[in-house]
Amino acid sequence: MPSHIHNRRFPSETDSLLGNDDAATQQKSRIQGFINRLNTEVNPRFGDLVLLFCYVITGLLDSSAVFVWGSFVSMQTGNTVYLGLGLMGVDESTRWIKAATSIASFCVGSFCFSTFHRYFSPRKRWVLGLSFTVQMLCVAIAAAIVTVHRTSRDSPLTWQVFVPLALVAFQSSGQAVTSRALDFKGLTSVVLTSVYCDFFSTPQLPRALLHQVEERRRGGAIVCLLIGTIIGGLWAKSSVGLMGAFWTAVLGKFFIAVAWLVWRGQPSEGMEGNEEI
């Protein structure tokens, strides 16, 4: 046998397994690192910016919904007024039925989202990301329904109205629960009444806006909701209608869900000065 054939080393089954060992270990390490990252609690710092953006989404959805359906999907104070007027026979339209549907869905959503956050830890990265993913899917299903079945002010009370209304009201509660999870209770992202009161009862308001972050948050909430309302109104009175407003909200929810995956993590005890990856 020639010497060059005799000295040639052929790979064995053992060599193959050992050769892939490092790659398998690295892959396993990357997966474990990703899982650990998902289980990390996010740092609530700058979380108020997310909630302010949620005010834009609230204004967008509420203005378009109340323009077309005659009921809110987030602001349940207005819906409660509509419900009371309907029960007393003052309002002979079907708006109070839609308002009751929105209120009930919002209440169910509040229970579901709050239970979910409490059970799995409210600030975990995957919990916040999944919460907004569910919200996004709810609005997406509603958007798909109103895209296929165009609804207007004169649309009868059918499932094409009730289902999307209930879905959007259900997911709106998730934003309010998030404000509690991040400990920004003044930024519920669904109502402004208490914000108006606290904002305009602040002594030396112009000076406070320059030196107090809480006042800037309140002012920002008012402006963001107004911006969302204007955008929603533009969509509602256009030929696109609810469809455009809802798909815009879907995009906004998607960006928030992705943001939680890259958000800065909460430093571990004894490592407050270090930034987590």
C-alpha positions in Angstrom: 0.0 0.0 0.0 1.4 3.4 -0.9 2.7 5.4 2.1 0.5 8.5 1.3 -2.6 6.3 1.5 -1.4 4.6 4.6 -0.8 7.9 6.4 -4.1 9.5 5.4 -6.5 9.9 8.4 -10.1 9.3 7.6 -12.8 11.0 9.9 -14.6 8.7 12.2 -18.0 8.9 13.8 -16.4 10.2 17.0 -14.6 13.0 15.1 -17.9 14.1 13.6 -19.6 14.4 16.9 -16.6 16.2 18.5 -16.4 18.6 15.6 -20.0 19.7 16.1 -19.8 19.9 19.9 -18.5 23.5 20.0 -21.2 24.7 17.6 -23.9 22.9 19.6 -22.7 24.4 22.8 -22.6 27.9 21.3 -26.1 27.5 19.9 -27.4 26.3 23.3 -25.6 29.2 25.0 -27.3 31.7 22.6 -30.7 30.2 23.2 -30.2 30.3 27.0 -29.0 33.8 26.8 -32.1 34.8 24.8 -34.4 33.1 27.4 -32.6 34.8 30.2 -33.0 38.2 28.5 -36.7 37.6 28.1 -37.0 36.8 31.8 -35.2 40.0 32.7 -37.3 42.8 34.2 -37.2 46.0 32.2 -35.9 49.3 33.6 -39.0 51.5 34.0 -36.9 54.6 33.3 -38.2 56.3 30.2 -41.3 54.0 30.2 -43.3 57.1 30.4 -42.4 57.8 26.8 -44.1 54.5 25.8 -47.3 55.5 27.8 -47.3 58.9 26.1 -47.2 57.2 22.7 -50.1 55.0 24.0 -52.1 58.3 24.4 -51.6 58.9 20.7 -53.0 55.4 20.0 -55.9 56.0 22.4 -56.8 59.3 20.7 -56.5 57.7 17.3 -58.9 54.8 18.2 -61.4 56.7 20.3 -61.9 59.6 17.8 -62.4 57.3 14.8 -64.7 54.9 16.8 -66.9 57.6 18.3 -67.2 59.3 14.9 -68.3 56.1 13.1 -69.8 53.9 15.8 -70.9 56.6 18.3 -69.1 55.1 21.3 -65.7 55.2 22.8 -63.3 52.2 22.9 -61.0 53.5 25.6 -62.6 56.4 27.5 -65.2 54.6 29.6 -66.4 57.7 31.4 -68.1 58.9 28.2 -69.5 55.4 27.6 -71.0 55.4 31.1 -72.8 58.6 30.3 -74.1 57.1 27.0 -75.2 54.0 28.9 -77.1 56.0 31.5 -78.9 58.1 28.9 -79.9 55.0 27.0 -81.2 53.3 30.1 -83.4 56.3 31.0 -84.7 56.5 27.4 -83.2 59.9 26.8 -81.1 58.6 24.0 -83.3 56.6 21.7 -80.4 55.5 19.4 -78.5 52.2 19.9 -75.4 54.0 21.1 -75.9 52.9 24.7 -75.8 49.3 23.6 -72.4 49.9 22.0 -71.3 51.8 25.0 -72.3 48.9 27.3 -70.4 46.5 25.0 -67.3 48.6 25.3 -67.5 49.0 29.0 -68.0 45.2 29.6 -65.1 44.4 27.2 -62.8 46.9 28.9 -63.6 45.5 32.4 -63.0 41.9 31.2 -59.7 43.0 29.6 -58.6 44.8 32.9 -59.2 41.6 34.8 -57.3 39.4 32.2 -54.3 41.7 31.7 -53.9 42.5 35.4 -54.1 38.8 36.3 -51.5 38.0 33.6 -49.1 40.7 34.8 -49.4 39.7 38.5 -49.0 36.0 37.9 -45.9 36.2 35.7 -44.3 39.3 37.2 -45.4 42.7 35.8 -42.1 44.0 34.4 -40.6 41.0 32.8 -39.6 41.7 29.2 -41.6 38.8 27.7 -44.7 39.7 29.8 -44.7 43.3 28.5 -43.9 42.2 25.0 -46.6 39.5 24.9 -49.1 41.9 26.4 -48.7 44.4 23.6 -48.6 41.6 21.0 -52.0 40.5 22.2 -53.2 44.1 22.0 -51.8 44.3 18.5 -53.6 41.1 17.5 -56.9 42.3 18.9 -56.7 45.5 16.9 -55.5 43.6 13.8 -58.5 41.3 13.9 -60.8 44.3 14.3 -59.0 46.0 11.5 -59.4 43.0 9.2 -63.2 42.8 10.0 -63.8 46.5 9.2 -61.7 46.2 6.1 -63.8 43.3 4.7 -67.1 44.6 6.1 -67.1 48.4 5.8 -69.1 49.9 8.6 -70.5 53.4 8.9 -72.7 55.5 11.2 -75.8 53.9 9.7 -74.6 50.3 10.0 -77.0 48.0 11.9 -76.1 46.3 15.1 -74.5 43.2 13.7 -71.4 41.2 14.7 -69.4 43.3 12.2 -69.8 46.1 14.7 -69.9 44.3 18.0 -66.9 42.1 17.5 -64.4 44.8 16.5 -65.8 47.2 19.1 -65.4 44.5 21.8 -61.9 43.6 20.7 -60.5 47.2 20.6 -62.1 48.0 24.0 -60.7 44.8 25.5 -57.1 45.6 24.4 -57.3 49.2 25.5 -57.3 48.1 29.1 -53.8 46.5 28.6 -52.4 50.0 28.3 -53.9 51.1 31.6 -52.6 47.9 33.3 -49.1 48.7 31.9 -49.1 52.1 33.5 -49.6 50.3 36.8 -46.9 47.7 36.1 -44.4 50.5 35.3 -45.5 52.5 38.3 -46.7 55.5 36.2 -50.2 55.6 37.7 -50.7 59.2 36.6 -50.4 58.1 32.9 -53.2 55.7 32.4 -53.1 56.3 28.7 -56.9 56.1 28.4 -58.3 59.1 30.3 -57.4 62.8 30.8 -59.8 64.1 33.4 -57.5 63.6 36.4 -54.5 64.7 34.3 -56.3 68.0 33.5 -57.1 68.5 37.2 -53.5 67.8 38.4 -51.9 69.8 35.6 -53.9 73.0 36.0 -54.0 72.9 39.8 -50.2 73.0 39.9 -48.9 76.2 41.5 -46.7 78.3 39.3 -47.5 76.1 36.3 -45.1 77.7 33.7 -42.2 77.3 36.1 -43.2 73.8 37.0 -43.1 72.8 33.4 -39.4 73.7 33.3 -38.4 72.0 36.6 -40.9 69.2 37.3 -40.9 66.1 35.2 -44.3 65.1 36.4 -45.9 68.2 35.0 -44.1 67.7 31.7 -45.6 64.2 31.6 -49.1 65.5 32.2 -48.7 68.2 29.5 -47.3 65.6 27.1 -50.3 63.3 27.8 -52.7 66.1 26.8 -50.8 67.0 23.7 -50.4 63.3 22.6 -54.0 62.5 23.0 -54.9 65.6 21.0 -52.5 64.6 18.3 -54.0 61.1 18.1 -57.5 62.5 18.1 -56.7 64.7 15.1 -55.1 61.8 13.2 -58.1 59.6 14.0 -60.5 62.3 12.9 -58.7 62.6 9.6 -58.9 58.9 9.0 -62.6 58.7 10.1 -63.8 61.4 7.7 -61.7 60.0 4.8 -62.8 57.3 2.4 -60.7 54.8 4.3 -62.5 55.4 7.6 -62.0 53.0 10.5 -59.8 50.8 8.5 -57.0 53.3 8.2 -57.2 54.2 11.9 -57.1 50.6 13.1 -54.2 49.5 10.9 -52.3 52.6 12.0 -52.9 51.5 15.6 -51.7 48.0 14.8 -48.4 49.4 13.5 -48.1 51.5 16.7 -48.7 48.4 18.9 -46.2 46.4 16.9 -43.4 49.0 17.5 -44.1 49.0 21.2 -44.0 45.2 21.4 -40.6 45.2 19.7 -39.4 48.0 21.8 -39.8 45.9 25.0 -37.5 43.3 23.5 -34.6 45.8 23.2 -35.4 47.9 26.3 -32.7 48.3 28.9 -33.0 45.7 31.6 -33.3 46.3 35.3 -29.8 46.1 36.9 -29.3 43.2 39.3 -28.7 43.8 43.0 -25.2 45.0 43.6 -24.8 45.8 39.9 -26.8 49.1 39.7 -23.9 50.8 37.9 -23.8 48.2 35.1 -26.0 48.2 32.1 -27.5 45.0 31.0 -27.3 43.8 27.5 
